[in-house]
Amino acid sequence: MNRELAKDIILSLLIVLSQLLIFNHINLFGTVNPFIYVSLFILYKTTYNKTFLILYGFLVGLIIDLSLQTYGTHTLASITVCYLRERIVKYSFGVNSILPLAMIRGTQLTNRVTYFLIIIFLHSFIYFSLIFFNFEFTLTIFLYTLINSIVNFIVIWIVSKLIFEKQK
Amino acid sequence: MQSIINSIVKNRNLIIYLFLSFVTFNYLYNNSSVHYSGFGKVGTFISGSTSSIYSYINSYFNLRQENNKLIEENLELKKIESQFFDISDTKDISNSKIDKTISAKVIFNSINKNKNIIVINKGEFNGITREMGVISSRGVVGIIKNITGNYSSIVSLLNTDLKINAILKNSSTIGSISWNGLDPRIVQLNDIPLSSSIKVGDTIVTGGMSFYFPRGIPIGTIEDYNNTSLEGYYSIDVLIFSDFSSLSNLYILERTDNDEIKSLLNE
């Protein structure tokens, strides 16, 4: 168990570092910046402490915010996603939500895709709403959210596959 | 106590989430000008709308005070107005001054008789004497007739006994206003010779050749006239400015030179 936890911590550090060093500098189509760190909240095991997840989200979000000079927008999106994750897990997987890695195996593919998409979309939506922070830009917010969600989904899906395929 | 702790423990996720959101919003608010002005707009909207609701409700409780304030203000304006008249009419025969105006409230009023009387809540103790002129904010109302300590009665313009000196504002032709006892909105202007030109809509003001009113206080406008009289005078109907059916605040004009003129006449 401890070994598994240590592995998860190292993995988290790696993902945060890759976000800071690589993905922060990628700017697809001038608007899309993949938020790979969201995979941390997606892949957080369902058996781990739920209260800690919120603090964890706050910490990670804060690091990203400090590095990108975004003044709390990532943090707020992250803690909201972390707070609502329990409900999203239950909604997506139903009875299977007790599986520690329900988002990776043991559940149907459609459920997993739904779960990924809800979290990614929610995170992007909150993030862009806070960035624009104006009702006049509602359409732009939705457009950015949509594009960003699609790219994020692809990136995070691939990353999760890479991590857990290797572990197998 | 136990249940409070239990509910806190049960909702710890929500509490932590709200606390961290607050911290983050605070961080956003203090560091980002976009969010600062955004929150500022929301704040202004909330405070603006709540305080306007508050003041809307509160204004109802202050109506009486507000009313009194307006009356006082009107008094001041009347004073200034009278000064203005004095300056512009220095060549006039009646070079009289209004030294003081006293405000009063109507406590009895009638318009359906042919000798209508108005009673007001100011009397001898407030400095009111007989034969003072009474006006409303819109024009002439009448003349003080009887006074007691705290009350006075006014011979209304709608009283067949009253005759007031009046002139056509444009041509200064002198006539006199009286009422025939029929329509409470219409009084009659007499003694205007057929030689003078008048038209419907001309304004009638006080002439100043009496002890009651200084020159230039509005009375009404010409509603209709008839020039078929054999006596050589028009018979003119004047629509009065003051609405006698809804009088509430009146102003009593105090003229200091009345005694002087009276003593001159008596000699």
Interface residues (C-beta under 8 A of the other chain):
Chain A: K50 T51 I54 L55 F58 G61 Y71 G72 T73 T75 L76 I79 T80 C82 Y83 E86 L130 F133 N134
Chain B: R12 N13 L14 I16 Y17 L20 S21 T24 F25 Y27 L28 N31 S32 V34 H35 G38
